[in-house]
Amino acid sequence: MGDRDTNLTRRRLLAGLVAVPAAPLMFMPAMASERLSEDDPQARALSYVHDASTTDHPDYREGQTCLNCQLYTDADAAEWGPCAVFPGKLVAAAGWCSAWVPRA
């Protein structure tokens, strides 16, 4: 029984050693690489525009942009950045969509 416990402990140790370096990769959001098109079906469904000042959506309020939206996940991205609503895509910092949420 002692050998069995030792083998299980070794397996757990090895599994832990392998998992630790890989942990950041599992929790890191997918990197956005492609700019979102206004013609994208999801963008159209959420009334996304590259320039917030051009929208006539009834929910839009002056001053709302992707840059000051909580869903814009890199507030340091000044021109194009990632958005939680459009994974894998970059949205215009000056853009807007109906999913806009004020940054806290």
N, C-alpha and C positions, 0 to 999 in steps of 0.2 A: 504494500500500500504506500510506503514511503517513496518508492521510485515513481509511482503514478502521480503523486502530489508534486514531486520535483519536476516531472515532465510538463504538467499543466502550468506550473509557475514559469518555467522557461518559455513555453508557448505564449503565455500572456505578456511576458517581458518583451519577447521578440515582436509580437503584434503591436505593442505600445510603441516600440522604437520605430517601427515602420509607419505607424499612423501619425506620429507627432510632426514629421516634416511635411506630410501631405495635408494636414489640417487646414492651413491657410487656403489651399486650393479648393477645398470643399466649401468654404464659407465666403470666398471672394465672388462677387457678382460677375456675371459674364461681361466681358469687355465689349463695349459698343464700338462699332467700326464703320457703320454705314449711316449716312444721313437719311432721316425719315423723309419720305416724299409726301407731299400734301395729298397725293392721289392714292396712297396706301389705304386699303379698306378700313383698317382700324383707325387711322388718322382721320379719315372722312367721317367715320361713326362718331368720333369725339370732337369734330369740327376744328381739328388742328390746322393752324396757319403758321407760317414762318415769321410773320410780322403781325404782332397782336393788334396794331393800330388799324389793320385792314379787316378785322372781323366785325361782323354785324350780329353776332350771336347775342341773344337777350341776356345771358348770364355773365357776359363779359363786363368788367368794370375797368375804367381807365387806370392804368398803372400796373395791371396784372400782366405778368410775363412768365415764361418758363423759368427765368433766372430767379424770380422771387417765389417760386412754387416749391412746396415741400417735396414734391415728387421728383424734382430735378436733383439728381443724386450727387452732383459735383458742383457745388456753388462757386468753385474757383474756375470753372470752365466758362470763359467770358463770351465766346461766340457760339459754340456748339457743345452740347454735353449730354450725358446719359439721363434717361428718364425711366422711372420705375414702371410707368404705364406702357412704354414701348421698349421692352428688353431687346438688347442687341442693336439698337438704333440710337443715333444722336439727334437731338432736337435743337432748334435754334433758341439761343438764350432769349432773344427778342420775341419768340413765338408764344402761342397760347393754345390751350384746348379746354374743353368743358370739364375736364377732370381736375382743373386747377384747384390747389389747396394752399392757403397762406403758409408761408414758412414761419415756423415758431421761433 
